[in-house]
Amino acid sequence: MLLGPVADIAGNWVDGKVQETKAKAAVKVEKAKAEAEVHKKVAAGKVDWEANMADATKGSWKDEYLTVVLTIPAICVFIPGLTDYVREGFQVLESLPSFYQNLLYICVTASFGIKASDMFKGRGGKK
């Protein structure tokens, strides 16, 4: 006689625990879905930003200018008598304040794209 009510209480308790576990699992699943959606939006925003920046630079000669400036020393080292000037020029650049060197780095990587700066980040040990 007492076994029936005790079994009902035990059954209700077990059902409650099962429902509680299911609810916690559902919350975890929804949280993971929300985090995944945020990551998708961040990635899409980055892609959108890069596409907008590429569109904004159409018709700009800035990249071509930097390409020419960067290749001049590489060409000059093959011209007799200019190698010493190139070497001295780089020594002077190396002696400039670090903030100016960093500004040059930022300028060039921004011009050629964020992917270039991502590539060079690994050299400094920072990511």
C-alpha positions in Angstrom: 0.0 0.0 0.0 2.8 2.4 0.8 4.8 1.2 -2.1 2.6 2.8 -4.7 2.9 6.4 -3.4 6.6 6.0 -2.7 7.1 4.7 -6.2 5.2 7.7 -7.6 7.3 10.1 -5.6 10.5 8.4 -6.7 9.2 8.4 -10.3 8.3 12.1 -10.2 11.7 12.9 -8.7 13.5 10.9 -11.5 11.3 12.6 -14.1 12.1 16.0 -12.7 15.9 15.2 -12.8 15.6 14.0 -16.4 13.7 17.2 -17.4 16.3 19.3 -15.6 19.1 17.6 -17.4 17.4 18.0 -20.7 16.8 21.7 -20.1 20.5 22.2 -19.1 21.6 20.4 -22.3 19.2 22.5 -24.4 20.6 25.7 -22.9 24.2 24.5 -23.7 23.1 23.7 -27.3 21.5 27.1 -27.8 24.5 28.9 -26.3 26.8 27.1 -28.7 24.5 28.0 -31.6 24.5 31.6 -30.5 28.3 31.7 -30.2 28.7 30.0 -33.6 26.4 32.7 -35.1 28.4 35.5 -33.6 31.6 33.9 -35.0 29.9 33.7 -38.5 28.9 37.3 -38.3 32.4 38.4 -37.2 33.9 36.5 -40.1 31.4 37.8 -42.6 32.1 41.4 -41.3 35.8 40.9 -41.8 35.2 39.7 -45.3 32.8 42.5 -46.0 35.3 45.1 -44.6 38.1 43.7 -46.8 35.9 43.7 -49.9 34.9 47.3 -49.2 38.5 48.3 -48.8 39.4 46.6 -52.0 36.6 48.4 -53.8 37.6 51.7 -52.2 41.2 51.4 -53.6 40.1 50.8 -57.2 41.7 53.4 -59.4 44.2 54.3 -56.7 47.9 54.5 -57.7 49.1 54.1 -54.1 49.8 50.4 -54.3 51.7 50.9 -57.6 53.7 53.7 -56.0 54.7 51.6 -53.1 55.6 48.7 -55.3 58.0 50.9 -57.3 59.5 52.5 -54.2 60.1 49.0 -52.6 61.7 47.6 -55.8 64.1 50.5 -56.4 66.7 49.4 -53.8 66.4 45.8 -55.2 67.2 47.1 -58.7 69.9 49.5 -57.5 72.0 46.8 -55.9 72.7 45.4 -59.4 74.0 48.8 -60.7 77.7 49.2 -60.1 78.4 52.1 -57.7 74.9 52.2 -56.2 75.2 49.3 -53.8 76.9 51.3 -51.1 74.2 54.0 -51.3 71.5 51.4 -50.9 73.3 49.9 -47.9 73.8 53.3 -46.3 70.2 54.1 -46.9 69.0 51.0 -45.1 71.3 51.8 -42.2 69.8 55.2 -41.9 66.3 53.7 -42.1 67.3 51.3 -39.3 68.4 54.2 -37.1 65.0 56.0 -37.4 62.8 56.0 -34.3 60.8 52.8 -33.9 57.5 54.6 -34.0 58.4 55.9 -37.5 59.5 52.4 -38.6 56.2 51.0 -37.3 54.2 53.7 -39.2 56.0 52.7 -42.4 55.2 49.0 -41.7 51.5 49.9 -41.0 51.3 52.0 -44.1 52.7 49.3 -46.4 50.7 46.4 -44.9 47.5 48.5 -45.0 48.2 49.3 -48.7 48.8 45.7 -49.7 46.1 44.3 -47.4 45.5 42.9 -44.0 46.6 39.4 -45.1 50.1 40.7 -45.6 50.2 42.0 -42.0 48.8 38.7 -40.8 51.7 37.0 -42.5 54.4 39.2 -40.9 52.9 38.9 -37.4 54.3 35.4 -37.0 57.8 36.8 -37.4 57.7 38.8 -34.2 56.3 35.9 -32.2 53.0 37.7 -31.7 49.6 36.7 -33.2 
